[in-house]
Amino acid sequence: MSKTLARVSAEEALQRLVAGNERFLRGELHFPALVQETLKGLVDQQQPYATILGCSDSRVPPELIFDSGLGELFVIRVAGNVFSPEIAGSLQYAGAHLHTMLFVVLGHQGCGAVSAALRTRDQQDQQGSRIQILVNNILRGLPPSGPTLSPEARLAQAIESNVRWTVKQILETPEARTRVAEGKMKIVGAVYEISTGGVRFLD
């Protein structure tokens, strides 16, 4: 059974993510092979050390960029790492039943969903009906347009703002307020830089 099945604090979980990303950057992955003993230990239970709400982008697999193995991360992925009732239910499950104490909202460099939201706001561009619902969720968290910023800087700013917007929405739920007040939950935002492989945790 994996050693990570022992419950860990939010701070220890965050340090594991940081250390895993550093191994990823060095090319020294510990990501375990699919061995039968690992699989057997996960048949009847899981106790991940952190919950990650990330984007569906194929270039941003949390298990790899944090060098974490089977059963170590509870991962929720949706384009633009947006918040919705369904996402809220998954997060509540992670807290109430899996007892993870660390929650990370993980955005990433060059996010297409955030880029689409900027085009909707600045150029009145419209997406297909269901995609537009997703984009509208992001629109509410975009920063004011910075006319002096380059397109790349404007997108980077919007990506970070979108992460912070999702964190804010999560923290405003009754469940999160209760768990934070009890010291049973820590939530942080982060941005993955595809060009370097590094993860930058937000203050």
C-alpha positions as CSV (number, residue, x, y, z in Angstrom):
1,M,0.0,0.0,0.0
2,S,1.3,3.5,-0.9
3,K,2.7,5.5,1.9
4,T,0.5,8.4,0.8
5,L,-2.5,6.6,2.2
6,A,-1.5,8.0,5.6
7,R,-3.4,11.3,6.0
8,V,-1.2,14.4,5.6
9,S,-1.7,18.1,6.6
10,A,-2.4,20.7,4.0
11,E,1.2,22.2,4.4
12,E,2.8,18.7,3.9
13,A,0.6,18.1,0.9
14,L,1.7,21.5,-0.6
15,Q,5.4,20.6,-0.1
16,R,4.8,17.3,-1.8
17,L,3.4,19.1,-4.8
18,V,6.3,21.5,-4.9
19,A,8.9,18.7,-4.6
20,G,7.1,16.7,-7.3
21,N,7.1,19.6,-9.7
22,E,10.9,20.1,-9.0
23,R,11.5,16.4,-9.9
24,F,9.5,16.9,-13.0
25,L,11.6,19.9,-14.0
26,R,14.8,17.9,-13.4
27,G,13.5,14.9,-15.4
28,E,13.9,12.7,-12.3
29,L,10.3,11.4,-12.1
30,H,9.3,8.9,-9.4
31,F,6.0,8.2,-11.1
32,P,5.5,4.5,-10.2
33,A,5.0,1.8,-12.8
34,L,1.7,0.0,-12.8
35,V,2.6,-2.9,-10.5
36,Q,0.1,-5.3,-9.1
37,E,0.9,-4.4,-5.5
38,T,0.0,-0.8,-6.1
39,L,-3.2,-1.7,-7.8
40,K,-4.2,-4.2,-5.0
41,G,-3.7,-1.5,-2.4
42,L,-6.2,0.8,-4.2
43,V,-9.0,-1.6,-4.8
44,D,-10.9,-0.9,-1.6
45,Q,-9.9,2.6,-0.7
46,Q,-8.3,5.8,-1.8
47,Q,-6.9,8.6,0.4
48,P,-5.3,11.2,-1.9
49,Y,-3.1,13.8,-0.2
50,A,-4.5,16.7,-2.3
51,T,-7.3,17.7,-4.6
52,I,-6.5,19.4,-7.9
53,L,-9.1,21.3,-9.9
54,G,-7.4,21.8,-13.2
55,C,-8.0,22.5,-16.9
56,S,-8.9,19.7,-19.4
57,D,-6.0,20.8,-21.6
58,S,-4.1,17.6,-22.7
59,R,-0.8,19.3,-21.9
60,V,-1.5,19.8,-18.2
61,P,-1.9,16.4,-16.5
62,P,-1.5,17.0,-12.7
63,E,-0.3,13.5,-11.9
64,L,2.7,14.0,-14.2
65,I,3.6,17.7,-13.5
66,F,3.5,16.9,-9.7
67,D,5.1,13.5,-10.1
68,S,2.4,11.8,-8.2
69,G,1.3,8.2,-8.5
70,L,-2.0,6.2,-8.5
71,G,-4.2,7.1,-5.6
72,E,-2.2,10.2,-4.6
73,L,-4.2,13.0,-6.2
74,F,-7.9,13.5,-6.5
75,V,-8.1,15.3,-9.9
76,I,-11.1,17.2,-11.3
77,R,-10.6,18.6,-14.8
78,V,-12.8,21.0,-16.8
79,A,-11.9,23.5,-19.5
80,G,-10.8,26.7,-17.9
81,N,-10.8,25.2,-14.4
82,V,-14.2,26.8,-13.9
83,F,-16.5,26.4,-10.9
84,S,-20.0,24.9,-11.3
85,P,-22.5,22.9,-9.1
86,E,-21.1,19.7,-10.5
87,I,-17.5,20.8,-9.6
88,A,-18.7,21.9,-6.2
89,G,-20.1,18.4,-5.6
90,S,-16.8,16.8,-6.5
91,L,-14.9,19.1,-4.2
92,Q,-17.3,18.5,-1.4
93,Y,-16.9,14.7,-1.9
94,A,-13.1,15.1,-1.7
95,G,-13.4,17.0,1.6
96,A,-16.1,15.1,3.3
97,H,-15.3,11.5,2.2
98,L,-11.6,11.5,1.1
99,H,-10.6,14.1,3.8
100,T,-8.1,15.9,1.7
101,M,-7.0,19.1,3.4
102,L,-5.3,20.8,0.4
103,F,-7.2,22.0,-2.6
104,V,-5.4,23.5,-5.6
105,V,-7.0,25.4,-8.5
106,L,-4.5,24.9,-11.3
107,G,-4.6,27.2,-14.4
108,H,-2.1,27.2,-17.1
109,Q,-0.2,29.2,-19.7
110,G,-2.0,29.8,-23.0
111,C,-5.4,28.6,-21.7
112,G,-7.8,28.4,-24.7
113,A,-10.9,28.9,-22.6
114,V,-9.6,32.1,-21.0
115,S,-8.5,33.3,-24.4
116,A,-12.0,32.7,-25.7
117,A,-13.4,34.7,-22.8
118,L,-11.1,37.6,-23.7
119,R,-12.3,37.5,-27.3
120,T,-15.9,37.5,-26.2
121,R,-15.3,40.5,-24.0
122,D,-13.1,42.6,-26.3
123,Q,-14.3,41.5,-29.7
124,Q,-17.8,40.3,-29.0
125,D,-16.8,36.9,-30.3
126,Q,-19.4,34.2,-29.6
127,Q,-18.9,30.4,-29.2
128,G,-21.2,27.5,-29.6
129,S,-24.0,27.5,-27.1
130,R,-22.5,25.1,-24.5
131,I,-19.0,26.5,-24.9
132,Q,-20.4,30.0,-24.4
133,I,-21.9,28.9,-21.1
134,L,-18.4,27.9,-20.0
135,V,-16.9,31.2,-21.3
136,N,-19.5,33.3,-19.5
137,N,-18.4,31.7,-16.2
138,I,-14.9,33.0,-16.9
139,L,-16.0,36.4,-18.0
140,R,-17.1,37.4,-14.5
141,G,-13.6,37.0,-13.1
142,L,-11.6,38.8,-15.9
143,P,-9.6,41.8,-14.8
144,P,-10.3,45.2,-16.5
145,S,-8.7,45.4,-20.0
146,G,-5.2,46.8,-19.9
147,P,-4.7,48.8,-23.1
148,T,-1.0,49.1,-22.6
149,L,-0.5,45.3,-22.2
150,S,0.7,43.1,-25.0
151,P,-1.7,40.3,-26.0
152,E,0.5,37.7,-24.3
153,A,0.6,39.8,-21.0
154,R,-3.1,40.4,-21.2
155,L,-3.8,36.6,-21.5
156,A,-1.4,35.8,-18.7
157,Q,-3.1,38.4,-16.4
158,A,-6.5,37.0,-17.3
159,I,-5.4,33.4,-16.6
160,E,-4.2,34.3,-13.1
161,S,-7.4,36.3,-12.5
162,N,-9.5,33.3,-13.6
163,V,-7.7,31.1,-11.1
164,R,-8.3,33.6,-8.3
165,W,-11.9,33.9,-9.3
166,T,-12.4,30.1,-9.0
167,V,-10.7,30.1,-5.6
168,K,-13.0,32.9,-4.5
169,Q,-16.1,31.1,-5.6
170,I,-15.0,27.9,-3.8
171,L,-14.2,29.8,-0.6
172,E,-17.7,31.4,-0.6
173,T,-19.4,28.0,-0.4
174,P,-20.8,27.1,3.1
175,E,-18.8,23.9,3.1
176,A,-15.5,25.7,2.4
177,R,-16.2,28.4,5.0
178,T,-16.9,25.8,7.6
179,R,-13.8,23.7,6.8
180,V,-11.5,26.7,6.6
181,A,-12.8,27.9,10.0
182,E,-12.2,24.5,11.5
183,G,-8.6,24.5,10.1
184,K,-9.5,21.5,7.9
185,M,-8.9,23.0,4.5
186,K,-6.3,25.1,2.7
187,I,-7.0,26.3,-0.8
188,V,-4.4,27.8,-3.1
189,G,-4.2,28.9,-6.7
190,A,-1.4,28.0,-9.1
191,V,-0.4,28.5,-12.7
192,Y,1.4,25.9,-14.8
193,E,3.9,27.3,-17.3
194,I,3.8,25.0,-20.3
195,S,6.9,26.5,-21.8
196,T,9.1,25.6,-18.7
197,G,7.2,22.9,-16.9
198,G,7.2,24.9,-13.7
199,V,4.2,25.5,-11.4
200,R,3.9,29.0,-9.8
201,F,1.8,29.0,-6.6
202,L,-0.1,32.3,-6.1
203,D,-0.1,34.3,-2.9
